[in-house]
Amino acid sequence: MSKPTLVIEKREFDNRGRTRGLGMKELLHFLHDSDLFDVSFHDEKIQAPKAQMGTILYYQDKKVYLDVWEYQTPTYTKKILGQNLDLIIKLQDKPIPIDLFHRFCRKKGIWQEISKEEREILRSKVTSWTFFASRMFQKFAGKEDEIGTLPVDHMGFFCGKLWKGRHKMKAHLDASGIEYTKSSQEVRSGRPLSDEEYINKMKTSKYGIVLAGRGSLFAQGKNRREIDYMMLKKPLLINYQPFYYDPLVNGEHYIKIDEKTDFENLDKLYNIDEIANNGYEWYKRNASPMGASESFLRIMNDKFGE
């Protein structure tokens, strides 16, 4: 049986930039290396704002746009209009009721050149997919057993930017005796922990604590620690509901937390070992190199009926 064809943008596949694309190169290589597709390359690009965060894929005769950015661009821009896209995969897509979607579009002046009905058709082509590991864990993708373990000696910790939306959770973590360290991982001078120190803190945590990123009206603002902690087989504690094509279920794959969560008693309310295992199985099915590729193929089959 012949493999489905997949045509990938060569420039993004070869991209060596450290921050450019935010996971795009990794995902394109997962697809390429999976041996699930008959792969070739093209040099097309949609010159939208934040164009480097989006790329065109041709699956069989379908034109698919992959958007890895955490804000509304490049998908929700004028440049997408008239591109005859069959599907738009926005990694940080979030579910929005259609009336609220139209309101957001009016507020931001998005897709006002087309009718309400045309906006709804275009919106119906947007779907989520998977997510990707942080810089520190990318080297372990497909080699998860090489990460190793350490004895647990603390409840958990969080290291990241102190955005306004995180202030209440920081106060609750502080009050619960859980470390919150401010950082800016995208620059070396903003990293209070070395990579080894960071990973060791994660390994010795009982829980993988994950707080929402900034996001936008049209994007969720996922946190790559979701994937990192799944790779570590840690039970996830997340203060938002991650939106994926294959759903992550609260109480099954992770535990949803807020400013009232009693961290000390979570293991009395949940089977945390089972949640950790379920999260790891979800990772293998959706975010590991082969899992992401198989998940992509499932989406293609679901959307295009092949």
Helices and strands as residue ranges (DSSP letters): E 5-9, H 10-14, H 24-33, E 38-42, G 51-53, E 54-59, E 62-67, G 78-80, E 87-90, H 98-108, H 116-124, E 126-127, G 138-140, G 144-146, E 157-160, G 164-166, H 167-175, E 179-182, G 188-190, H 195-203, E 208-210, H 225-231, E 236-238, E 254-256, G 263-265, H 266-269, H 272-286, H 289-304
